[in-house]
């Protein structure tokens, strides 16, 4: 009988589907914004300049707090992933031990 962990299968399948879904939605939204902002209307040009000026005036002190939170969440994700790998290795070791 093959050694199939249904939780592992579900986790990888859900992660793959979620990643593809979010990537496609993000790329579609970016494409729509670029097409919208590429217009030649007077108000679209005003909106382009407004977004550009606000991008230049971005306050990096408040922005770096959010970057730090994102980095900490990524570190926690890495720790949980490593713990899951260790638990999987412990299960493999215990399965191979003769009774």
TORKOL-4160 file (C-alpha; in steps of 0.2 Angstrom, whole numbers, padded with zeros to 4 digits, m for minus):
99
<pt num="1" X="0000" Y="0000" Z="0000"/>
<pt num="2" X="0007" Y="0017" Z="m0005"/>
<pt num="3" X="0012" Y="0029" Z="0009"/>
<pt num="4" X="0000" Y="0044" Z="0006"/>
<pt num="5" X="m0003" Y="0057" Z="0018"/>
<pt num="6" X="m0019" Y="0065" Z="0014"/>
<pt num="7" X="m0016" Y="0081" Z="0024"/>
<pt num="8" X="0001" Y="0084" Z="0014"/>
<pt num="9" X="m0008" Y="0081" Z="m0002"/>
<pt num="10" X="m0022" Y="0093" Z="0003"/>
<pt num="11" X="m0010" Y="0106" Z="0009"/>
<pt num="12" X="0001" Y="0106" Z="m0007"/>
<pt num="13" X="m0015" Y="0106" Z="m0019"/>
<pt num="14" X="m0023" Y="0120" Z="m0009"/>
<pt num="15" X="m0006" Y="0130" Z="m0009"/>
<pt num="16" X="m0004" Y="0127" Z="m0028"/>
<pt num="17" X="m0022" Y="0132" Z="m0033"/>
<pt num="18" X="m0021" Y="0147" Z="m0021"/>
<pt num="19" X="m0005" Y="0153" Z="m0028"/>
<pt num="20" X="m0010" Y="0152" Z="m0046"/>
<pt num="21" X="m0027" Y="0160" Z="m0042"/>
<pt num="22" X="m0019" Y="0175" Z="m0033"/>
<pt num="23" X="m0006" Y="0177" Z="m0046"/>
<pt num="24" X="m0018" Y="0178" Z="m0060"/>
<pt num="25" X="m0030" Y="0190" Z="m0051"/>
<pt num="26" X="m0015" Y="0202" Z="m0047"/>
<pt num="27" X="m0009" Y="0202" Z="m0065"/>
<pt num="28" X="m0026" Y="0205" Z="m0072"/>
<pt num="29" X="m0029" Y="0220" Z="m0060"/>
<pt num="30" X="m0011" Y="0227" Z="m0064"/>
<pt num="31" X="m0015" Y="0225" Z="m0083"/>
<pt num="32" X="m0032" Y="0234" Z="m0081"/>
<pt num="33" X="m0024" Y="0248" Z="m0071"/>
<pt num="34" X="m0010" Y="0251" Z="m0084"/>
<pt num="35" X="m0023" Y="0251" Z="m0098"/>
<pt num="36" X="m0034" Y="0263" Z="m0088"/>
<pt num="37" X="m0020" Y="0275" Z="m0084"/>
<pt num="38" X="m0013" Y="0274" Z="m0102"/>
<pt num="39" X="m0028" Y="0284" Z="m0108"/>
<pt num="40" X="m0026" Y="0301" Z="m0115"/>
<pt num="41" X="m0041" Y="0310" Z="m0107"/>
<pt num="42" X="m0037" Y="0326" Z="m0097"/>
<pt num="43" X="m0043" Y="0318" Z="m0081"/>
<pt num="44" X="m0034" Y="0302" Z="m0083"/>
<pt num="45" X="m0018" Y="0313" Z="m0085"/>
<pt num="46" X="m0022" Y="0322" Z="m0069"/>
<pt num="47" X="m0025" Y="0306" Z="m0060"/>
<pt num="48" X="m0008" Y="0299" Z="m0067"/>
<pt num="49" X="0001" Y="0315" Z="m0060"/>
<pt num="50" X="m0008" Y="0313" Z="m0044"/>
<pt num="51" X="m0003" Y="0295" Z="m0041"/>
<pt num="52" X="0015" Y="0299" Z="m0046"/>
<pt num="53" X="0017" Y="0314" Z="m0034"/>
<pt num="54" X="0010" Y="0303" Z="m0020"/>
<pt num="55" X="0022" Y="0289" Z="m0024"/>
<pt num="56" X="0036" Y="0302" Z="m0023"/>
<pt num="57" X="0029" Y="0308" Z="m0006"/>
<pt num="58" X="0028" Y="0291" Z="0002"/>
<pt num="59" X="0034" Y="0292" Z="0019"/>
<pt num="60" X="0047" Y="0278" Z="0021"/>
<pt num="61" X="0047" Y="0278" Z="0040"/>
<pt num="62" X="0029" Y="0272" Z="0042"/>
<pt num="63" X="0032" Y="0261" Z="0027"/>
<pt num="64" X="0046" Y="0252" Z="0034"/>
<pt num="65" X="0035" Y="0247" Z="0049"/>
<pt num="66" X="0024" Y="0237" Z="0037"/>
<pt num="67" X="0039" Y="0230" Z="0029"/>
<pt num="68" X="0046" Y="0224" Z="0046"/>
<pt num="69" X="0029" Y="0216" Z="0050"/>
<pt num="70" X="0029" Y="0207" Z="0033"/>
<pt num="71" X="0047" Y="0201" Z="0036"/>
<pt num="72" X="0042" Y="0194" Z="0053"/>
<pt num="73" X="0027" Y="0185" Z="0046"/>
<pt num="74" X="0038" Y="0177" Z="0033"/>
<pt num="75" X="0050" Y="0171" Z="0046"/>
<pt num="76" X="0036" Y="0164" Z="0056"/>
<pt num="77" X="0030" Y="0155" Z="0040"/>
<pt num="78" X="0047" Y="0148" Z="0038"/>
<pt num="79" X="0048" Y="0142" Z="0056"/>
<pt num="80" X="0031" Y="0133" Z="0054"/>
<pt num="81" X="0036" Y="0125" Z="0037"/>
<pt num="82" X="0052" Y="0119" Z="0045"/>
<pt num="83" X="0043" Y="0112" Z="0060"/>
<pt num="84" X="0031" Y="0103" Z="0048"/>
<pt num="85" X="0046" Y="0095" Z="0039"/>
<pt num="86" X="0053" Y="0089" Z="0055"/>
<pt num="87" X="0037" Y="0081" Z="0060"/>
<pt num="88" X="0036" Y="0072" Z="0043"/>
<pt num="89" X="0054" Y="0066" Z="0045"/>
<pt num="90" X="0050" Y="0060" Z="0063"/>
<pt num="91" X="0035" Y="0050" Z="0056"/>
<pt num="92" X="0046" Y="0042" Z="0042"/>
<pt num="93" X="0059" Y="0037" Z="0055"/>
<pt num="94" X="0046" Y="0030" Z="0067"/>
<pt num="95" X="0038" Y="0020" Z="0053"/>
<pt num="96" X="0054" Y="0012" Z="0048"/>
<pt num="97" X="0059" Y="0006" Z="0066"/>
<pt num="98" X="0056" Y="m0012" Z="0067"/>
<pt num="99" X="0043" Y="m0017" Z="0080"/>
